[in-house]
Amino acid sequence: MFRRIRETVPAALVPLAWTFAIAAHLGAIGRRPVLIGHLVMDVLLVLFVVLSWTDMREGVLRAWRGVILAGIPVTLAGTLGLLVVTWPLSAPLRAVSVVGWTLLPAPALLSTGRESVGSARTVNYAAAALSVAGAAAYLAGLVGGAAPDATVRLAGLALVGVGQTAGIVDAVVRY
């Protein structure tokens, strides 16, 4: 049963995480719930990588293990940025967390696409492209900083969310 949970739950967690991020950027969710979400993800990422270590030692799963491993400090950066909001590095740490997660899955999605055939290849390549395009849009909006750039950041997050959700749902359905 636990194995089945590990194999299917990411298909719900990925779109939930990006929906949560967009809602937070819109101001619909306050800092405290976002902090709690980060703390939960910190724990889940560590548990997932520890409990799945041997299952993820070969092929594309090894690439995904690398994403999770790299994602732990990236998520912790966001957690720290949310914990110490008066610290000058608070906003940059939160940005590192968001931008990190827009980009981290892209190489693993490409790797999955290379190892796939048919529509799975297309889905994973498109998911990687959407992640990178979304990251670029988010960064462009972040650098701009003005109110219209908030729309660009949100569009970037939406692209990433759609791409990464498509990739993980495809993987869960095919696995």
C-alpha positions in Angstrom: 0.0 0.0 0.0 2.8 2.4 0.9 4.5 1.9 -2.4 1.2 2.7 -4.3 0.9 5.9 -2.3 4.5 6.9 -3.2 3.7 6.2 -6.8 0.5 8.1 -7.1 0.4 11.0 -4.5 2.9 13.2 -6.5 0.2 13.5 -9.2 -1.9 15.4 -6.6 0.9 17.2 -4.8 2.5 18.8 -7.8 -0.6 20.6 -9.1 -1.6 21.4 -5.5 1.9 23.0 -4.8 1.7 25.2 -7.9 -1.9 26.2 -7.2 -0.9 27.1 -3.7 2.1 29.1 -5.0 -0.2 31.0 -7.4 -2.7 31.7 -4.6 0.0 33.0 -2.4 1.3 35.3 -5.1 -2.2 36.6 -5.5 -2.4 37.3 -1.8 -5.2 34.8 -1.3 -3.1 32.8 1.2 -1.1 34.5 3.9 2.5 33.9 5.0 1.7 31.5 7.8 -0.1 28.9 5.7 2.7 29.2 3.1 5.2 28.6 5.9 3.3 25.6 7.1 3.1 24.3 3.5 6.9 24.6 3.2 7.5 22.8 6.5 5.2 20.0 5.4 7.1 19.8 2.0 10.5 19.8 3.8 9.4 16.7 5.7 7.7 15.0 2.8 10.7 15.5 0.5 13.1 14.0 3.1 10.8 11.1 3.8 10.2 10.4 0.1 13.9 10.3 -0.8 14.8 8.2 2.2 12.0 5.7 1.7 12.5 5.5 -2.1 16.3 5.6 -2.2 16.8 2.1 -3.5 13.8 2.2 -5.8 15.2 5.3 -7.5 18.8 4.1 -8.2 18.5 3.5 -12.0 17.3 5.1 -15.1 15.0 8.1 -15.1 14.1 7.4 -11.5 17.7 8.3 -10.6 17.3 11.6 -12.3 14.1 12.2 -10.3 15.9 11.2 -7.1 18.4 14.0 -7.9 15.5 16.5 -8.3 14.2 15.6 -4.9 17.6 15.7 -3.3 18.3 19.2 -4.8 14.8 20.2 -3.9 15.3 19.7 -0.2 17.7 22.7 0.2 15.7 24.7 -2.3 12.6 24.2 -0.2 14.5 24.9 3.0 15.6 28.2 1.5 11.9 29.2 1.1 11.2 28.0 4.6 14.0 30.1 6.0 12.8 33.1 4.0 9.3 32.7 5.4 10.5 32.2 9.0 12.7 35.4 9.1 10.7 37.9 7.1 12.5 40.9 8.5 15.9 39.5 7.4 17.3 41.3 4.2 17.8 37.9 2.6 14.1 36.8 3.2 12.8 37.8 -0.2 15.8 36.4 -2.2 15.5 33.1 -0.3 11.8 32.8 -1.2 12.7 33.6 -4.8 15.4 30.9 -4.8 12.8 28.5 -3.7 10.2 29.4 -6.3 12.7 29.7 -9.2 14.5 26.6 -8.1 11.3 24.5 -8.3 10.4 26.0 -11.7 13.7 24.7 -13.1 14.7 21.6 -11.0 12.4 19.1 -12.8 13.2 20.3 -16.3 16.4 18.1 -16.8 14.5 15.0 -15.4 11.6 15.7 -17.6 14.0 15.8 -20.6 15.6 12.6 -19.4 12.2 10.9 -19.1 11.3 12.1 -22.5 14.5 10.7 -24.0 13.7 7.3 -22.5 10.0 7.4 -23.5 8.2 6.6 -26.7 5.2 8.0 -28.4 3.0 10.5 -26.6 5.0 10.1 -23.4 8.0 11.5 -25.1 6.0 14.5 -26.4 4.4 15.1 -23.0 7.7 15.1 -21.1 9.5 17.3 -23.7 6.6 19.7 -23.6 6.6 19.6 -19.8 10.3 20.5 -19.7 9.8 23.3 -22.2 6.9 24.7 -20.2 9.0 24.6 -17.0 11.8 26.5 -18.6 9.5 29.0 -20.3 7.6 29.5 -17.1 10.8 30.0 -15.1 12.0 32.6 -17.7 8.6 34.5 -17.5 8.7 34.4 -13.7 12.3 35.7 -13.6 11.4 38.4 -16.1 8.6 39.5 -13.9 10.7 39.3 -10.8 13.4 41.5 -12.2 10.9 44.0 -13.5 9.3 44.3 -10.1 6.4 46.6 -11.1 2.7 45.7 -10.7 2.3 44.6 -14.4 5.2 42.3 -13.9 3.1 40.4 -11.2 0.9 39.2 -14.1 4.1 38.0 -15.9 5.2 36.1 -12.7 1.7 34.5 -12.4 1.7 33.5 -16.0 5.1 31.9 -15.5 3.9 30.0 -12.5 0.9 28.8 -14.5 3.1 27.6 -17.3 5.3 25.7 -14.9 2.2 24.2 -13.1 0.6 23.0 -16.3 3.9 21.5 -17.6 5.0 19.8 -14.4 1.5 18.5 -13.7 1.3 17.0 -17.2 4.6 15.3 -16.7 3.8 13.8 -13.3 0.3 12.7 -14.3 1.6 11.1 -17.4 4.2 9.2 -15.4 1.6 8.0 -12.8 -0.8 6.9 -15.4 1.8 5.0 -17.4 3.7 3.5 -14.4 
